[in-house]
């Protein structure tokens, strides 16, 4: 029921924005790469009010408004791929996740441009517009399609990130940098790609997508030599094939 109500609300929000033809105003947050639009802020306000009423007693952790108190809380990114959105590039999405008892138990990612709703509930599977999805069965590195991102990691680990990209270009069938981490994760989940990795992300970038990948049969860990942390994510998601994962770690990530 929660997934259905969240999905309907996300469609309602984005259809309303399309009807109003809202002008996009852009502001820089912490630097020239980190921007926010008035649409990000407007969507987050609506979602915050809606989600707290939908499940009374839960807290809230949003990209634009920060975190309230509470052990159980919603994690929200109103527009993941804001730079794309601000330039009318249609590759962006809204992500909503529910964190409870120290794990993600519900995830929803909505791509309004394609009207694609990715959903998952812990131990119940992953779905795209109501149809069950599963990761790919690719097992060879040279046949793999790989996604990555570098908007923030290039500030902190430029040499490592660019070396890994160079190695992926040389050894994988395809490398894509599309600009929305939550959609990159969903694409691993439904078999459109086989691996996604990126450093220096935030919990609102990966929370829903992590669960969706896992419920689709995939693997999520860290792309560094460390345990994965939801609240300081350096993420590596794959289709879970042991041969592919081992080869990617050895030949691309050097771990």
MDAnalysis code that builds the backbone (N, CA, C; Angstrom):
import MDAnalysis as mda
import numpy as np

u = mda.Universe.empty(765, n_residues=255, atom_resindex=np.repeat(np.arange(255), 3), trajectory=True)
u.add_TopologyAttr("name", ["N", "CA", "C"] * 255)
u.add_TopologyAttr("resid", np.arange(1, 256))
u.add_TopologyAttr("resname", ["UNK", "UNK", "UNK", "UNK", "UNK", "UNK", "UNK", "UNK", "UNK", "UNK", "UNK", "UNK", "UNK", "UNK", "UNK", "UNK", "UNK", "UNK", "UNK", "UNK", "UNK", "UNK", "UNK", "UNK", "UNK", "UNK", "UNK", "UNK", "UNK", "UNK", "UNK", "UNK", "UNK", "UNK", "UNK", "UNK", "UNK", "UNK", "UNK", "UNK", "UNK", "UNK", "UNK", "UNK", "UNK", "UNK", "UNK", "UNK", "UNK", "UNK", "UNK", "UNK", "UNK", "UNK", "UNK", "UNK", "UNK", "UNK", "UNK", "UNK", "UNK", "UNK", "UNK", "UNK", "UNK", "UNK", "UNK", "UNK", "UNK", "UNK", "UNK", "UNK", "UNK", "UNK", "UNK", "UNK", "UNK", "UNK", "UNK", "UNK", "UNK", "UNK", "UNK", "UNK", "UNK", "UNK", "UNK", "UNK", "UNK", "UNK", "UNK", "UNK", "UNK", "UNK", "UNK", "UNK", "UNK", "UNK", "UNK", "UNK", "UNK", "UNK", "UNK", "UNK", "UNK", "UNK", "UNK", "UNK", "UNK", "UNK", "UNK", "UNK", "UNK", "UNK", "UNK", "UNK", "UNK", "UNK", "UNK", "UNK", "UNK", "UNK", "UNK", "UNK", "UNK", "UNK", "UNK", "UNK", "UNK", "UNK", "UNK", "UNK", "UNK", "UNK", "UNK", "UNK", "UNK", "UNK", "UNK", "UNK", "UNK", "UNK", "UNK", "UNK", "UNK", "UNK", "UNK", "UNK", "UNK", "UNK", "UNK", "UNK", "UNK", "UNK", "UNK", "UNK", "UNK", "UNK", "UNK", "UNK", "UNK", "UNK", "UNK", "UNK", "UNK", "UNK", "UNK", "UNK", "UNK", "UNK", "UNK", "UNK", "UNK", "UNK", "UNK", "UNK", "UNK", "UNK", "UNK", "UNK", "UNK", "UNK", "UNK", "UNK", "UNK", "UNK", "UNK", "UNK", "UNK", "UNK", "UNK", "UNK", "UNK", "UNK", "UNK", "UNK", "UNK", "UNK", "UNK", "UNK", "UNK", "UNK", "UNK", "UNK", "UNK", "UNK", "UNK", "UNK", "UNK", "UNK", "UNK", "UNK", "UNK", "UNK", "UNK", "UNK", "UNK", "UNK", "UNK", "UNK", "UNK", "UNK", "UNK", "UNK", "UNK", "UNK", "UNK", "UNK", "UNK", "UNK", "UNK", "UNK", "UNK", "UNK", "UNK", "UNK", "UNK", "UNK", "UNK", "UNK", "UNK", "UNK", "UNK", "UNK", "UNK", "UNK", "UNK", "UNK", "UNK", "UNK", "UNK", "UNK", "UNK", "UNK", "UNK"])
u.atoms.positions = np.array([
    [0.822, -1.205, 0.000],
    [0.000, 0.000, 0.000],
    [0.867, 1.271, 0.000],
    [1.957, 1.282, 0.802],
    [2.839, 2.446, 0.829],
    [3.433, 2.718, -0.536],
    [3.904, 1.661, -1.206],
    [4.509, 1.824, -2.535],
    [3.496, 2.409, -3.508],
    [2.278, 1.896, -3.476],
    [1.233, 2.386, -4.380],
    [0.955, 3.866, -4.139],
    [0.829, 4.251, -2.888],
    [0.522, 5.649, -2.583],
    [1.672, 6.578, -2.953],
    [2.903, 6.151, -2.694],
    [4.070, 6.967, -3.059],
    [4.159, 7.098, -4.573],
    [3.945, 5.999, -5.280],
    [4.013, 6.025, -6.744],
    [2.980, 6.978, -7.327],
    [1.773, 6.922, -6.811],
    [0.717, 7.808, -7.305],
    [1.049, 9.269, -7.007],
    [1.638, 9.521, -5.841],
    [1.987, 10.897, -5.478],
    [3.089, 11.440, -6.382],
    [4.088, 10.618, -6.689],
    [5.175, 11.072, -7.558],
    [4.653, 11.411, -8.954],
    [3.777, 10.585, -9.485],
    [3.197, 10.883, -10.800],
    [2.381, 12.173, -10.749],
    [1.625, 12.348, -9.667],
    [0.811, 13.563, -9.509],
    [1.700, 14.806, -9.468],
    [2.791, 14.747, -8.733],
    [3.705, 15.896, -8.606],
    [4.271, 16.286, -9.961],
    [4.802, 15.303, -10.679],
    [5.468, 15.619, -11.943],
    [4.486, 16.029, -13.035],
    [3.286, 15.467, -13.032],
    [2.278, 15.903, -13.993],
    [1.851, 17.332, -13.701],
    [1.762, 17.668, -12.419],
    [1.428, 19.035, -12.044],
    [2.485, 20.023, -12.494],
    [3.744, 19.660, -12.359],
    [4.833, 20.532, -12.811],
    [4.801, 20.711, -14.318],
    [4.506, 19.638, -15.042],
    [4.431, 19.731, -16.501],
    [3.292, 20.643, -16.934],
    [2.174, 20.570, -16.215],
    [1.012, 21.399, -16.558],
    [1.278, 22.884, -16.315],
    [2.051, 23.201, -15.266],
    [2.302, 24.606, -14.948],
    [3.435, 25.203, -15.779],
    [4.230, 24.341, -16.452],
    [5.381, 24.799, -17.244],
    [6.269, 25.737, -16.422],
    [6.613, 25.285, -15.224],
    [7.362, 26.103, -14.267],
    [8.742, 26.484, -14.810],
    [9.110, 27.736, -14.631],
    [10.436, 28.210, -15.016],
    [11.454, 27.691, -14.010],
    [12.583, 27.205, -14.509],
    [13.605, 26.638, -13.651],
    [14.598, 27.722, -13.243],
    [14.686, 28.014, -11.936],
    [15.682, 28.935, -11.405],
    [16.781, 28.115, -10.741],
    [18.029, 28.429, -11.044],
    [19.159, 27.613, -10.611],
    [20.036, 28.400, -9.647],
    [20.459, 27.721, -8.560],
    [21.396, 28.311, -7.609],
    [22.514, 27.320, -7.316],
    [23.719, 27.832, -7.080],
    [24.817, 26.985, -6.626],
    [24.702, 26.790, -5.124],
    [25.048, 25.565, -4.649],
    [24.997, 25.273, -3.213],
    [26.399, 25.358, -2.618],
    [27.205, 24.318, -2.786],
    [28.535, 24.289, -2.170],
    [29.658, 24.485, -3.183],
    [29.321, 24.672, -4.424],
    [30.337, 24.849, -5.458],
    [29.690, 24.856, -6.825],
    [30.476, 25.073, -7.866],
    [29.899, 25.238, -9.200],
    [29.290, 23.946, -9.744],
    [29.696, 22.777, -9.208],
    [29.111, 21.514, -9.655],
    [27.838, 21.149, -8.892],
    [27.640, 21.735, -7.719],
    [26.547, 21.355, -6.833],
    [25.464, 22.416, -6.900],
    [24.395, 22.126, -7.647],
    [23.353, 23.126, -7.866],
    [22.007, 22.620, -7.363],
    [21.099, 23.563, -7.176],
    [19.728, 23.248, -6.795],
    [18.804, 24.143, -7.616],
    [17.625, 23.637, -7.942],
    [16.636, 24.450, -8.646],
    [15.423, 24.646, -7.748],
    [14.578, 25.575, -8.144],
    [13.348, 25.790, -7.392],
    [12.451, 24.562, -7.437],
    [12.599, 23.744, -8.474],
    [11.795, 22.524, -8.579],
    [12.224, 21.510, -7.524],
    [13.558, 21.341, -7.313],
    [14.041, 20.468, -6.239],
    [13.377, 20.834, -4.911],
    [13.402, 22.109, -4.604],
    [12.889, 22.582, -3.315],
    [11.383, 22.389, -3.215],
    [10.665, 22.681, -4.302],
    [9.206, 22.537, -4.295],
    [8.785, 21.083, -4.132],
    [9.453, 20.170, -4.852],
    [9.114, 18.751, -4.749],
    [9.418, 18.235, -3.353],
    [10.557, 18.621, -2.799],
    [10.913, 18.119, -1.474],
    [9.904, 18.573, -0.419],
    [9.438, 19.790, -0.511],
    [8.452, 20.264, 0.470],
    [7.174, 19.441, 0.400],
    [6.703, 19.186, -0.808],
    [5.477, 18.394, -0.972],
    [5.688, 16.973, -0.458],
    [6.817, 16.358, -0.818],
    [7.086, 14.997, -0.395],
    [7.279, 14.886, 1.113],
    [7.952, 15.838, 1.680],
    [8.170, 15.809, 3.134],
    [6.842, 15.814, 3.880],
    [5.974, 16.725, 3.524],
    [4.670, 16.810, 4.183],
    [3.872, 15.528, 3.959],
    [3.891, 15.029, 2.744],
    [3.121, 13.835, 2.379],
    [3.629, 12.590, 3.104],
    [4.931, 12.376, 3.107],
    [5.484, 11.146, 3.669],
    [5.349, 11.082, 5.182],
    [5.530, 12.209, 5.855],
    [5.404, 12.213, 7.314],
    [3.966, 11.917, 7.731],
    [3.001, 12.389, 6.947],
    [1.596, 12.071, 7.222],
    [1.255, 10.644, 6.824],
    [1.912, 10.154, 5.770],
    [1.636, 8.803, 5.278],
    [1.996, 7.750, 6.313],
    [3.073, 7.976, 7.039],
    [3.515, 7.024, 8.060],
    [3.869, 7.822, 9.319],
    [2.884, 8.138, 10.130],
    [3.110, 8.982, 11.322],
    [4.196, 8.401, 12.231],
    [5.027, 9.297, 12.758],
    [6.092, 8.882, 13.660],
    [7.441, 8.717, 12.996],
    [7.478, 8.728, 11.666],
    [8.752, 8.606, 10.962],
    [9.428, 9.968, 10.829],
    [10.746, 9.946, 10.780],
    [11.515, 11.146, 10.521],
    [11.716, 11.345, 9.035],
    [12.578, 12.305, 8.706],
    [12.780, 12.666, 7.302],
    [14.224, 13.111, 7.092],
    [14.810, 12.655, 5.981],
    [16.182, 13.011, 5.630],
    [16.202, 13.328, 4.143],
    [16.231, 14.618, 3.820],
    [16.167, 15.036, 2.425],
    [17.396, 15.796, 1.999],
    [17.696, 15.754, 0.713],
    [18.887, 16.438, 0.217],
    [18.829, 17.937, 0.482],
    [17.655, 18.526, 0.312],
    [17.567, 19.981, 0.389],
    [17.193, 20.503, 1.777],
    [16.589, 19.662, 2.635],
    [16.101, 20.169, 3.917],
    [16.738, 19.504, 5.120],
    [17.642, 18.546, 4.910],
    [18.347, 17.943, 6.023],
    [17.553, 16.859, 6.719],
    [17.948, 16.540, 7.957],
    [17.404, 15.392, 8.683],
    [16.686, 15.828, 9.959],
    [15.527, 15.225, 10.196],
    [14.831, 15.399, 11.458],
    [15.237, 14.256, 12.393],
    [14.748, 14.278, 13.619],
    [15.084, 13.220, 14.567],
    [14.275, 11.964, 14.268],
    [14.715, 10.841, 14.829],
    [13.989, 9.588, 14.672],
    [14.879, 8.481, 14.135],
    [14.691, 7.259, 14.649],
    [15.469, 6.115, 14.188],
    [14.956, 5.584, 12.860],
    [13.663, 5.713, 12.602],
    [13.066, 5.336, 11.327],
    [12.773, 6.620, 10.547],
    [13.221, 6.685, 9.297],
    [13.014, 7.922, 8.555],
    [13.034, 7.672, 7.044],
    [12.397, 8.602, 6.339],
    [12.399, 8.622, 4.882],
    [13.688, 9.269, 4.398],
    [14.236, 8.757, 3.302],
    [15.406, 9.363, 2.659],
    [14.982, 9.763, 1.252],
    [15.124, 11.040, 0.920],
    [14.530, 11.563, -0.312],
    [15.509, 12.424, -1.105],
    [15.545, 12.184, -2.396],
    [16.188, 13.103, -3.336],
    [15.115, 13.545, -4.327],
    [14.686, 14.796, -4.266],
    [13.588, 15.238, -5.134],
    [13.929, 15.190, -6.613],
    [15.179, 15.540, -6.960],
    [15.632, 15.441, -8.352],
    [17.064, 14.923, -8.341],
    [17.247, 13.658, -8.640],
    [18.588, 13.098, -8.773],
    [18.991, 13.232, -10.239],
    [19.989, 14.059, -10.475],
    [20.345, 14.433, -11.835],
    [19.921, 15.868, -12.102],
    [20.123, 16.731, -11.089],
    [19.668, 18.117, -11.203],
    [20.321, 18.851, -12.366],
    [21.605, 18.592, -12.597],
    [22.267, 19.258, -13.730],
    [21.595, 18.877, -15.045],
    [21.298, 17.590, -15.222],
    [20.565, 17.161, -16.421],
    [19.227, 17.884, -16.512],
    [18.477, 17.857, -15.412],
    [17.155, 18.479, -15.395],
    [17.230, 19.964, -15.749],
    [18.233, 20.652, -15.195],
    [18.346, 22.097, -15.425],
    [18.658, 22.434, -16.878],
    [19.209, 21.462, -17.624],
    [19.538, 21.672, -19.036],
    [18.543, 20.994, -19.979],
    [17.429, 20.539, -19.418],
    [16.370, 19.856, -20.171],
    [16.848, 18.539, -20.785],
    [17.852, 17.950, -20.154],
    [18.261, 16.585, -20.471],
    [17.320, 15.667, -19.690],
    [16.599, 14.746, -20.334],
    [15.540, 14.005, -19.651],
    [15.996, 12.868, -18.746],
    [17.300, 12.757, -18.476],
    [17.784, 11.658, -17.629],
    [17.919, 12.146, -16.188],
    [16.839, 12.029, -15.424],
    [16.812, 12.401, -14.013],
    [15.644, 11.663, -13.370],
    [15.596, 11.659, -12.040],
    [14.536, 10.916, -11.361],
    [14.366, 11.427, -9.939],
    [13.272, 11.015, -9.318],
    [13.029, 11.252, -7.895],
    [13.164, 9.923, -7.157],
    [13.863, 9.932, -6.015],
    [13.995, 8.692, -5.251],
    [13.484, 8.882, -3.828],
    [12.783, 7.846, -3.351],
    [12.249, 7.816, -1.989],
    [12.588, 6.462, -1.387],
    [13.134, 6.458, -0.178],
    [13.443, 5.206, 0.513],
    [13.007, 5.322, 1.968],
    [12.677, 4.192, 2.552],
    [12.309, 4.148, 3.967],
    [13.360, 3.341, 4.718],
    [13.997, 3.998, 5.690],
    [15.044, 3.384, 6.510],
    [14.450, 3.014, 7.857],
    [14.548, 1.738, 8.213],
    [13.974, 1.262, 9.465],
    [14.819, 0.129, 10.026],
    [15.104, 0.177, 11.324],
    [15.892, -0.856, 11.996],
    [17.234, -1.089, 11.297],
    [17.845, 0.034, 10.942],
    [19.193, 0.063, 10.389],
    [19.328, -0.563, 9.001],
    [18.230, -0.541, 8.211],
    [18.306, -0.994, 6.827],
    [17.202, -0.343, 6.006],
    [17.388, -0.347, 4.702],
    [16.358, 0.149, 3.792],
    [15.336, -0.954, 3.589],
    [14.060, -0.633, 3.803],
    [13.022, -1.647, 3.658],
    [12.058, -1.349, 2.501],
    [12.156, -0.145, 1.939],
    [11.285, 0.233, 0.820],
    [12.026, 1.221, -0.053],
    [11.917, 1.055, -1.363],
    [12.557, 1.987, -2.284],
    [11.693, 2.254, -3.503],
    [11.615, 3.512, -3.892],
    [10.870, 3.911, -5.093],
    [11.720, 4.915, -5.865],
    [11.887, 4.676, -7.164],
    [12.577, 5.620, -8.044],
    [11.660, 5.880, -9.228],
    [11.337, 7.159, -9.462],
    [10.434, 7.513, -10.564],
    [11.148, 8.383, -11.588],
    [11.139, 7.906, -12.821],
    [11.682, 8.644, -13.963],
    [10.500, 9.268, -14.703],
    [10.238, 10.567, -14.485],
    [9.049, 11.177, -15.090],
    [9.125, 11.306, -16.601],
    [10.307, 11.415, -17.154],
    [10.442, 11.576, -18.599],
    [9.990, 10.331, -19.352],
    [10.211, 9.163, -18.753],
    [9.835, 7.892, -19.385],
    [8.632, 7.253, -18.702],
    [8.111, 7.887, -17.665],
    [7.034, 7.338, -16.855],
    [7.384, 5.920, -16.396],
    [8.604, 5.764, -15.862],
    [9.060, 4.476, -15.353],
    [9.174, 4.542, -13.834],
    [8.486, 3.621, -13.169],
    [8.465, 3.568, -11.711],
    [9.142, 2.275, -11.259],
    [10.338, 2.407, -10.679],
    [11.063, 1.266, -10.124],
    [10.730, 1.174, -8.633],
    [10.368, -0.013, -8.162],
    [9.979, -0.161, -6.764],
    [10.544, -1.451, -6.184],
    [10.710, -1.462, -4.874],
    [11.120, -2.671, -4.171],
    [10.714, -2.578, -2.710],
    [10.338, -3.708, -2.151],
    [10.122, -3.866, -0.724],
    [11.022, -4.999, -0.263],
    [11.631, -4.848, 0.896],
    [12.552, -5.845, 1.420],
    [11.925, -7.243, 1.395],
    [12.636, -8.174, 0.734],
    [12.248, -9.592, 0.641],
    [11.018, -9.835, -0.232],
    [10.602, -8.812, -1.026],
    [9.418, -8.970, -1.874],
    [9.726, -8.832, -3.364],
    [10.993, -8.595, -3.722],
    [11.344, -8.452, -5.128],
    [11.379, -7.011, -5.597],
    [11.825, -6.837, -6.834],
    [11.928, -5.507, -7.455],
    [11.072, -5.476, -8.710],
    [10.534, -4.275, -9.012],
    [9.555, -4.167, -10.088],
    [9.761, -2.884, -10.897],
    [9.389, -2.934, -12.154],
    [9.346, -1.768, -13.040],
    [7.933, -1.664, -13.585],
    [7.231, -0.597, -13.199],
    [5.829, -0.406, -13.578],
    [4.993, -1.649, -13.291],
    [5.275, -2.270, -12.145],
    [4.493, -3.417, -11.701],
    [4.954, -4.763, -12.198],
    [5.924, -4.788, -13.113],
    [6.440, -6.042, -13.647],
    [7.767, -6.379, -12.979],
    [7.923, -7.629, -12.554],
    [9.125, -8.037, -11.841],
    [10.350, -7.917, -12.734],
    [11.447, -7.448, -12.156],
    [12.698, -7.286, -12.904],
    [13.803, -8.105, -12.270],
    [14.840, -8.357, -13.075],
    [15.983, -9.145, -12.608],
    [17.231, -8.623, -13.290],
    [18.355, -8.772, -12.599],
    [19.638, -8.346, -13.159],
    [20.010, -9.209, -14.364],
    [21.021, -8.767, -15.114],
    [21.493, -9.495, -16.293],
    [22.250, -10.756, -15.893],
    [22.575, -11.575, -16.892],
    [23.382, -12.774, -16.641],
    [24.774, -12.679, -17.273],
    [25.207, -11.466, -17.611],
    [26.531, -11.275, -18.207],
    [27.613, -11.690, -17.215],
    [28.592, -12.450, -17.694],
    [29.643, -12.954, -16.806],
    [31.046, -12.547, -17.239],
    [31.187, -11.990, -18.441],
    [32.510, -11.654, -18.964],
    [32.694, -10.147, -19.020],
    [33.852, -9.690, -18.548],
    [34.139, -8.265, -18.480],
    [34.049, -7.598, -19.842],
    [34.573, -8.257, -20.863],
    [34.586, -7.656, -22.200],
    [33.200, -7.559, -22.830],
    [32.203, -8.201, -22.238],
    [30.826, -8.106, -22.731],
    [29.963, -7.222, -21.848],
    [30.562, -6.626, -20.855],
    [29.783, -5.867, -19.868],
    [29.544, -4.421, -20.284],
    [28.380, -3.927, -19.877],
    [28.038, -2.514, -20.020],
    [28.102, -1.894, -18.628],
    [28.938, -0.874, -18.485],
    [29.277, -0.333, -17.169],
    [28.892, 1.145, -17.094],
    [28.311, 1.551, -15.968],
    [27.984, 2.953, -15.726],
    [28.825, 3.480, -14.569],
    [29.162, 4.749, -14.632],
    [29.863, 5.398, -13.532],
    [29.458, 6.863, -13.463],
    [30.008, 7.563, -12.500],
    [29.790, 8.997, -12.352],
    [31.027, 9.614, -11.743],
    [31.200, 10.928, -11.924],
    [32.416, 11.562, -11.403],
    [32.202, 13.009, -10.976],
    [30.962, 13.418, -10.828],
    [30.717, 14.830, -10.535],
    [31.364, 15.274, -9.226],
    [31.263, 14.460, -8.189],
    [31.816, 14.836, -6.893],
    [33.124, 14.120, -6.595],
    [33.263, 12.877, -7.040],
    [34.486, 12.127, -6.769],
    [35.689, 12.734, -7.475],
    [35.459, 13.453, -8.555],
    [36.592, 14.066, -9.246],
    [37.258, 15.140, -8.392],
    [36.520, 15.657, -7.407],
    [37.105, 16.647, -6.501],
    [38.035, 16.012, -5.475],
    [37.745, 14.766, -5.093],
    [38.447, 14.140, -3.978],
    [39.420, 13.040, -4.389],
    [39.210, 12.445, -5.556],
    [40.044, 11.301, -5.948],
    [40.225, 11.271, -7.463],
    [40.620, 12.403, -8.012],
    [40.657, 12.552, -9.468],
    [41.539, 11.505, -10.143],
    [42.734, 11.276, -9.615],
    [43.662, 10.345, -10.263],
    [43.110, 8.923, -10.269],
    [42.577, 8.486, -9.137],
    [42.025, 7.124, -9.064],
    [40.800, 6.976, -9.969],
    [39.914, 7.952, -9.925],
    [38.689, 7.874, -10.715],
    [38.996, 7.845, -12.211],
    [39.880, 8.724, -12.653],
    [40.180, 8.769, -14.084],
    [40.948, 7.532, -14.545],
    [41.799, 6.973, -13.689],
    [42.486, 5.730, -14.040],
    [41.476, 4.599, -14.216],
    [40.529, 4.495, -13.308],
    [39.513, 3.448, -13.403],
    [38.662, 3.606, -14.659],
    [38.323, 4.834, -14.990],
    [37.557, 5.081, -16.216],
    [38.364, 4.655, -17.445],
    [39.631, 5.005, -17.469],
    [40.499, 4.613, -18.581],
    [40.554, 3.099, -18.721],
    [40.668, 2.391, -17.597],
    [40.741, 0.930, -17.631],
    [39.409, 0.325, -18.068],
    [38.302, 0.919, -17.653],
    [36.992, 0.421, -18.061],
    [36.763, 0.617, -19.553],
    [37.211, 1.744, -20.081],
    [37.078, 1.991, -21.523],
    [37.842, 0.927, -22.311],
    [39.013, 0.549, -21.804],
    [39.858, -0.411, -22.509],
    [39.350, -1.849, -22.408],
    [38.661, -2.187, -21.300],
    [38.388, -3.606, -21.038],
    [36.916, -3.991, -21.017],
    [36.020, -3.020, -21.003],
    [34.586, -3.316, -20.989],
    [33.977, -2.982, -22.353],
    [32.864, -3.604, -22.661],
    [32.217, -3.345, -23.953],
    [31.742, -1.904, -24.064],
    [31.205, -1.364, -22.966],
    [30.676, 0.004, -23.012],
    [30.824, 0.665, -21.649],
    [31.111, 1.955, -21.661],
    [31.149, 2.759, -20.446],
    [30.237, 3.954, -20.648],
    [29.360, 4.196, -19.689],
    [28.403, 5.294, -19.790],
    [28.474, 6.167, -18.545],
    [28.421, 7.486, -18.731],
    [28.293, 8.443, -17.640],
    [27.036, 9.249, -17.930],
    [25.935, 8.885, -17.256],
    [24.630, 9.431, -17.617],
    [24.162, 10.550, -16.694],
    [24.615, 10.555, -15.429],
    [24.337, 11.703, -14.574],
    [23.227, 11.546, -13.552],
    [22.775, 10.302, -13.293],
    [21.784, 10.079, -12.249],
    [22.086, 8.745, -11.585],
    [22.634, 8.783, -10.377],
    [23.055, 7.555, -9.705],
    [21.879, 6.625, -9.426],
    [20.741, 7.178, -9.030],
    [19.615, 6.295, -8.711],
    [19.113, 5.574, -9.952],
    [19.163, 6.211, -11.122],
    [18.788, 5.517, -12.345],
    [19.861, 4.525, -12.774],
    [21.133, 4.865, -12.561],
    [22.199, 3.898, -12.852],
    [21.967, 2.605, -12.082],
    [21.595, 2.712, -10.822],
    [21.332, 1.531, -10.007],
    [20.116, 0.770, -10.524],
    [19.076, 1.479, -10.876],
    [17.882, 0.817, -11.419],
    [18.182, 0.111, -12.742],
    [19.085, 0.677, -13.518],
    [19.435, 0.044, -14.794],
    [20.216, -1.251, -14.572],
    [21.025, -1.302, -13.522],
    [21.649, -2.576, -13.151],
    [20.557, -3.567, -12.752],
    [19.592, -3.099, -11.979],
    [18.538, -3.982, -11.473],
    [17.705, -4.607, -12.585],
    [17.461, -3.862, -13.652],
    [16.595, -4.399, -14.719],
    [17.384, -4.938, -15.900],
    [18.718, -4.999, -15.792],
    [19.524, -5.616, -16.836],
    [19.932, -4.719, -17.979],
    [19.685, -3.426, -17.867],
    [20.121, -2.507, -18.925],
    [21.620, -2.256, -18.856],
    [22.193, -2.410, -17.686],
    [23.640, -2.384, -17.515],
    [24.012, -3.481, -16.531],
    [25.309, -3.734, -16.398],
    [25.774, -4.854, -15.590],
    [26.479, -4.414, -14.308],
    [27.074, -3.225, -14.347],
    [27.829, -2.720, -13.200],
    [27.680, -1.197, -13.131],
    [27.604, -0.687, -11.916],
    [27.678, 0.757, -11.677],
    [28.586, 0.988, -10.490],
    [29.500, 1.948, -10.638],
    [30.311, 2.340, -9.482],
    [30.475, 3.848, -9.461],
    [30.576, 4.406, -8.256],
    [30.839, 5.837, -8.106],
    [31.246, 6.122, -6.669],
    [32.180, 7.054, -6.510],
    [32.644, 7.466, -5.193],
    [31.941, 8.745, -4.734],
    [32.008, 8.979, -3.432],
    [31.640, 10.260, -2.816],
    [30.182, 10.649, -3.033],
    [29.301, 9.657, -2.950],
    [27.880, 9.948, -3.068],
    [27.260, 10.217, -1.700],
    [25.946, 10.394, -1.692],
    [25.194, 10.661, -0.469],
    [24.096, 9.607, -0.319],
    [23.568, 9.412, 0.898],
    [22.542, 8.386, 1.078],
    [21.318, 8.579, 0.193],
    [20.947, 9.843, -0.085],
    [19.770, 10.064, -0.928],
    [20.037, 9.723, -2.403],
    [21.292, 9.531, -2.774],
    [21.608, 9.117, -4.141],
    [21.408, 7.616, -4.359],
    [21.574, 6.821, -3.287],
    [21.701, 5.374, -3.473],
    [20.705, 4.528, -2.675],
    [19.981, 5.107, -1.734],
    [19.191, 4.304, -0.794],
    [18.149, 3.426, -1.487],
    [17.302, 4.031, -2.299],
    [16.274, 3.241, -2.984],
    [16.906, 2.284, -3.986],
    [17.872, 2.778, -4.747],
    [18.506, 1.955, -5.773],
    [19.230, 0.753, -5.208],
    [19.854, 0.904, -4.051],
    [20.535, -0.224, -3.421],
    [19.564, -1.369, -3.172],
    [18.418, -1.052, -2.573],
    [17.431, -2.091, -2.302],
    [16.890, -2.689, -3.597],
    [16.640, -1.856, -4.592],
    [16.091, -2.336, -5.862],
    [17.063, -3.310, -6.535],
    [18.359, -2.988, -6.516],
    [19.366, -3.896, -7.080],
    [19.373, -5.223, -6.325],
    [19.413, -5.151, -5.027],
    [19.475, -6.377, -4.221],
    [18.232, -7.239, -4.402],
    [17.068, -6.600, -4.458],
    [15.832, -7.361, -4.632],
    [15.691, -7.918, -6.050],
    [16.455, -7.367, -6.989],
    [16.470, -7.891, -8.360],
    [17.527, -8.977, -8.534],
    [18.195, -9.354, -7.460],
    [19.185, -10.427, -7.521],
    [20.615, -9.976, -7.646],
    [20.870, -8.675, -7.514],
    [22.212, -8.136, -7.684],
    [22.985, -7.983, -6.393],
    [24.170, -7.416, -6.529],
    [25.112, -7.222, -5.422],
    [25.365, -5.739, -5.240],
    [25.476, -5.300, -3.980],
    [25.877, -3.925, -3.678],
    [26.944, -3.955, -2.599],
    [28.077, -3.304, -2.865],
    [29.154, -3.175, -1.901],
    [29.871, -1.860, -2.127],
    [31.115, -1.788, -1.699],
    [31.911, -0.576, -1.870],
    [32.868, -0.726, -3.049],
    [33.122, 0.366, -3.743],
    [34.099, 0.361, -4.827],
    [35.500, 0.661, -4.310],
    [35.645, 0.822, -2.997],
    [36.943, 0.961, -2.356],
    [37.183, -0.264, -1.473],
    [38.369, -0.372, -0.963],
    [38.710, -1.509, -0.104],
    [38.226, -1.219, 1.312],
    [36.902, -1.302, 1.499],
    [36.262, -0.948, 2.758],
    [34.864, -1.546, 2.768],
    [34.247, -1.687, 3.931],
    [32.837, -2.095, 3.983],
    [31.950, -0.987, 3.409],
    [30.833, -1.363, 2.821],
    [29.906, -0.365, 2.296],
    [29.202, 0.356, 3.444],
    [29.072, 1.672, 3.318],
    [28.337, 2.479, 4.288],
    [27.256, 3.278, 3.571],
    [26.017, 3.103, 3.988],
    [24.913, 3.827, 3.371],
    [25.041, 5.331, 3.568],
    [25.684, 5.746, 4.658],
    [25.736, 7.169, 4.974],
    [27.041, 7.841, 4.547],
    [27.919, 7.084, 3.885],
    [29.102, 7.640, 3.221],
    [29.410, 6.729, 2.031],
    [28.485, 6.675, 1.076],
    [28.559, 5.630, 0.057],
    [29.593, 5.854, -1.045],
    [30.502, 4.876, -1.148],
    [31.344, 4.695, -2.330],
    [30.864, 3.374, -2.924],
    [30.010, 3.456, -3.907],
    [29.179, 2.300, -4.239],
    [29.681, 1.498, -5.440],
    [29.492, 0.201, -5.339],
    [29.712, -0.732, -6.444],
    [28.500, -1.638, -6.498],
    [27.748, -1.574, -7.582],
    [26.591, -2.442, -7.783],
    [26.816, -3.276, -9.036],
    [26.455, -4.547, -8.956],
    [26.633, -5.419, -10.120],
    [25.491, -6.419, -10.207],
    [25.503, -7.181, -11.297],
    [24.479, -8.204, -11.466],
    [24.704, -9.399, -10.534],
    [25.769, -9.354, -9.750],
    [26.006, -10.398, -8.771],
    [26.741, -11.611, -9.292],
    [27.035, -11.634, -10.594],
    [27.791, -12.762, -11.132],
    [29.205, -12.743, -10.556],
    [29.614, -13.842, -9.909],
    [30.895, -13.863, -9.213],
    [32.080, -13.660, -10.123],
    [32.046, -14.251, -11.310],
    [33.153, -14.119, -12.250],
    [33.296, -12.673, -12.712],
    [32.191, -12.049, -13.076],
    [32.227, -10.661, -13.545],
    [32.679, -9.731, -12.434],
    [32.118, -9.909, -11.253],
    [32.451, -9.029, -10.131],
    [33.935, -9.130, -9.777],
    [34.457, -10.349, -9.714],
    [35.871, -10.546, -9.387],
    [36.771, -9.918, -10.436],
    [36.425, -10.101, -11.710],
    [37.228, -9.545, -12.796],
    [37.196, -8.026, -12.789],
    [36.030, -7.447, -12.498],
    [35.904, -5.992, -12.472],
    [36.722, -5.401, -11.327],
    [36.642, -6.019, -10.166],
    [37.411, -5.520, -9.023],
    [38.912, -5.590, -9.306],
    [39.357, -6.669, -9.904],
    [40.779, -6.850, -10.151],
    [41.292, -5.953, -11.263],
    [40.582, -5.896, -12.381],
    [41.096, -5.232, -13.567],
    [40.714, -3.752, -13.698],
    [39.639, -3.344, -13.059],
    [39.177, -1.952, -13.169],
    [39.405, -1.178, -11.867],
    [38.976, -1.772, -10.762],
    [39.087, -1.077, -9.474],
    [40.410, -1.280, -8.785],
    [41.153, -2.324, -9.197],
    [42.457, -2.630, -8.590],
    [42.339, -2.913, -7.092],
    [41.285, -3.656, -6.715],
    [41.114, -4.047, -5.311],
    [40.864, -5.556, -5.236],
])
